[in-house]
Amino acid sequence: MEKPVALVAAEVAADTKPSLYPAQYAARMAGRSKRRLSQVFGMTNFGVNLTTLAPGASSALRHAHTLQDEFIYIVSGNPILHTDDGKHQMAPGMCAGFQAGTGNAHRLLNDSDADVTYLEIGDRSAGDEAVYPDDDMKAVQVDGVWLFLHKDGSAIE
C-alpha cells in the first residue's frame, strides 16, 4: 500500500478498539476516539494522534512514563488537564509537555458539553514503563508490546 504525501487529518479512520488497557480499565475510555496520524505515514520513531474526547470522556488513566516524552496541543474545546500539580483549564492553542522520568502523572478530562480535539505526540522509547498513581496498575513495554500488571507485579485477570 502506498503511503500518502499529505492528507486531511480528520479523514483518517478512527481506531476501532477503544484502548489497550485491560477490559476493566478500557471501559473508562468510553467517548475517546483516536486517529493515528503517524501510522498512516509509516512513522516508527514517534507517534502523533488526533484525539477527540466526547463530553464526559477522559484521554487516559492518569499516568507518567519513565522513558517516553509526551506533548499535547489543544485544537478545539476546553478540557481540564489533571496533573500531580492539580487541575488546569485548557483552551484552543494551549499546549503541555510531559518530560519522561519526572513522575508527573497526567490526563485530560472533558467536563464540558462540547467535543475536545487535541494532538498528542510521544516518542516510542524501547523499554518504557508507565505508572498509574490512581489505579492498581502499571505498564511495562516488552518487545514493543505493552503488558499491564498490578502494582505488585501480578497479572491483571
Secondary structure as UniProt FT lines:
FT   HELIX           9..11
FT   HELIX           23..26
FT   HELIX           27..29
FT   TURN            30..31
FT   STRAND          32..36
FT   HELIX           37..40
FT   TURN            41..42
FT   STRAND          46..53
FT   TURN            55..56
FT   STRAND          63..65
FT   STRAND          70..76
FT   STRAND          80..83
FT   TURN            84..85
FT   STRAND          86..89
FT   TURN            92..93
FT   STRAND          95..98
FT   TURN            100..101
FT   STRAND          106..109
FT   STRAND          116..123
FT   TURN            126..127
FT   STRAND          129..132
FT   TURN            133..136
FT   STRAND          137..142
FT   TURN            143..144
FT   STRAND          145..149
FT   TURN            151..152
//
